[in-house]
Amino acid sequence: MDNKQDKSKLKFGLIGKNISYSFSRGYFASKFKKEELPYTYVNFDLESIEDLEDIIKNTPNLKGLNVTIPYKETVIPILDDLSKKAKKIGAVNTIKITRYQKLIGYNTDYYGFKNSLQPHLKKHHTRALILGTGGASKAIAYALKKLKIQYDYVSRSEKKGVKFLYSDLTADIISTYTIIINCTPIGTFPNVNECPDLPYDAITKKHILYDLVYNPEQTKFLSCGDVKGAITINGSEMLKLQADKAWEIWNK
């Protein structure tokens, strides 16, 4: 670790907006306690990504950061360098702060998603719909590409690279995409009665419904899949895997 930092006071944290509910703080606090590590993990709730520079300047012994909505893409221009994967994906969810205060961006969302989805895949899982086009969806697309699964984006508005609007989705379309991944915050607590606008009657037991939302554990999106016998996966396993990968990066 870093000679210039006081190892007994190392800090880690999360940057995002409205993140009081965050998974990361609880996960790392319990990890530090269990492993008897004298570190702290702090939530940095930023009004604007530009505030990150002040955080770096004014937080001694800061070693690493996780990045969540809405800053996974807008943080990139502030960083000094990116890992190869983060560069290819175009989104960052982990930052390592070097001994010289250089900020290096990584993406561990890709790793978390790929490794949590893979055990559930069968031969007929060849096409996926990605709901949403934010930073998280870019990591999902990269993982699907690596798994040789064809994918298309669904969005509320027309934009480059988006094949479907929600209003375009029919039972026929849903039946040909046997993996559906919600990368939007729709259905997150406290708005637990909301779900993406899909023709759920077309879901079958051949489908996988994967929700990046982890609070609540069972979103309405997943409940709609359960009713139809689909495999349903929430975001908690992905979060644990990406957090462990971030920890590995910070300690390299």
Residue pairs with C-beta under 8 A, 6 or more apart in sequence:
1 7
1 10
1 63
1 251
2 63
2 98
2 99
3 99
4 99
5 60
5 61
5 63
5 99
6 60
6 61
8 38
9 38
9 39
9 40
9 60
9 61
10 38
10 39
10 40
10 61
10 63
11 39
11 40
11 41
11 42
11 59
11 60
11 61
11 62
11 63
12 28
12 39
12 40
12 41
12 42
12 62
12 63
12 64
12 65
12 66
12 250
13 41
13 42
13 43
13 44
13 55
13 59
13 62
13 64
13 65
13 66
14 22
14 24
14 25
14 41
14 42
14 43
14 44
14 65
14 66
14 67
14 68
15 44
15 46
15 49
15 52
15 55
15 65
15 66
15 67
15 68
15 71
15 75
16 22
16 43
16 44
16 45
16 46
16 67
16 68
16 69
16 70
16 71
17 45
17 46
17 47
17 69
17 70
17 71
18 45
19 43
19 45
19 68
20 43
20 45
21 188
21 189
21 215
22 43
22 68
23 214
23 215
23 236
23 239
23 243
24 41
24 66
24 68
24 239
24 243
25 41
25 42
25 43
27 239
27 240
27 243
28 39
28 41
28 243
28 247
29 41
31 37
31 247
32 38
32 39
32 40
32 41
42 59
44 51
44 52
44 55
44 65
46 52
46 55
46 71
49 71
49 74
49 75
49 78
50 78
52 75
52 78
53 78
55 62
56 62
56 97
56 101
56 103
62 97
63 96
63 97
63 250
64 94
64 95
64 96
64 97
64 246
64 249
64 250
65 94
65 95
65 97
66 93
66 94
66 95
66 243
66 246
67 75
67 92
67 93
67 94
67 95
68 93
69 134
69 135
69 136
69 185
70 134
70 135
71 135
72 91
72 92
72 93
72 109
72 134
72 135
72 136
72 138
73 90
73 91
73 92
73 134
73 135
73 138
75 92
75 95
75 105
76 82
76 90
76 91
76 92
76 105
78 103
79 92
79 95
79 103
79 104
79 105
80 102
80 103
80 104
81 102
81 103
81 104
81 105
82 92
82 104
82 105
82 106
83 104
83 105
83 106
83 107
85 106
85 107
85 110
85 142
86 92
86 105
86 106
86 107
88 142
89 107
89 110
89 138
89 139
89 142
90 135
90 138
91 107
91 109
91 135
91 136
91 138
91 139
92 105
92 106
92 107
92 135
93 106
93 107
93 108
93 109
93 135
93 136
93 139
93 242
93 246
94 105
94 106
94 107
94 108
94 242
94 245
94 246
94 249
94 250
95 103
95 104
95 105
95 106
96 103
96 104
96 106
96 249
96 250
96 252
97 103
97 104
98 104
106 246
106 249
107 139
107 142
108 241
108 242
108 243
108 245
108 246
108 249
109 136
109 139
109 140
109 238
109 242
110 139
110 140
110 142
110 143
110 146
111 241
111 242
111 245
112 237
112 238
112 239
112 240
112 241
112 242
112 243
112 245
113 139
113 140
113 143
113 212
113 238
113 242
114 143
114 146
114 147
115 241
116 233
116 237
116 238
116 241
117 143
117 147
117 179
117 208
117 210
117 233
118 147
120 208
120 231
120 233
121 147
121 208
124 178
124 206
125 149
125 178
125 179
125 208
126 149
126 150
126 178
127 149
127 150
127 151
127 152
127 176
127 177
127 178
127 179
128 144
128 149
128 150
128 151
128 152
128 177
128 178
128 179
128 180
128 181
129 151
129 152
129 153
129 154
129 164
129 174
129 177
129 179
129 180
129 181
130 137
130 140
130 141
130 144
130 151
130 152
130 153
130 154
130 181
130 183
131 137
131 154
131 180
131 181
131 182
131 183
131 184
131 196
132 153
132 154
132 155
132 182
132 183
132 184
133 153
133 155
133 159
133 161
133 162
133 183
134 183
134 184
136 183
136 212
137 153
137 181
137 183
140 151
140 181
140 183
140 212
141 151
141 153
144 150
144 151
144 179
145 151
149 179
152 163
152 164
152 177
153 161
153 162
153 163
153 164
154 162
154 163
154 164
154 165
154 166
154 169
154 196
155 162
155 164
155 165
155 166
156 165
156 166
157 165
158 165
164 173
166 196
166 197
166 198
169 197
169 198
169 199
170 199
170 202
171 199
171 201
171 202
172 202
174 180
174 198
174 199
174 202
174 203
175 202
175 204
178 206
178 207
178 208
179 207
179 208
179 210
180 198
180 203
180 207
180 208
180 209
180 210
180 225
181 210
181 211
181 212
182 196
182 209
182 210
182 211
182 212
182 213
182 219
182 221
183 212
184 196
185 213
186 194
186 195
186 196
186 213
186 221
187 194
187 195
187 196
187 211
187 213
187 216
187 219
187 220
187 221
188 213
188 215
188 219
189 215
189 216
192 216
192 219
192 220
193 220
194 220
195 219
195 220
195 221
195 224
196 221
198 224
200 224
200 225
200 227
200 228
201 228
203 209
203 224
203 225
203 228
203 230
204 228
204 229
204 230
205 228
205 229
205 230
206 230
207 225
207 228
207 230
207 231
208 230
208 231
208 232
208 233
209 221
209 222
209 224
209 225
209 230
209 231
209 232
209 233
210 232
210 233
211 219
211 221
211 222
211 232
211 233
211 234
211 235
212 235
212 238
213 219
213 221
213 234
213 235
214 234
214 235
214 236
214 239
217 234
217 236
218 226
218 232
218 234
219 234
222 232
222 233
222 234
225 231
225 232
226 232
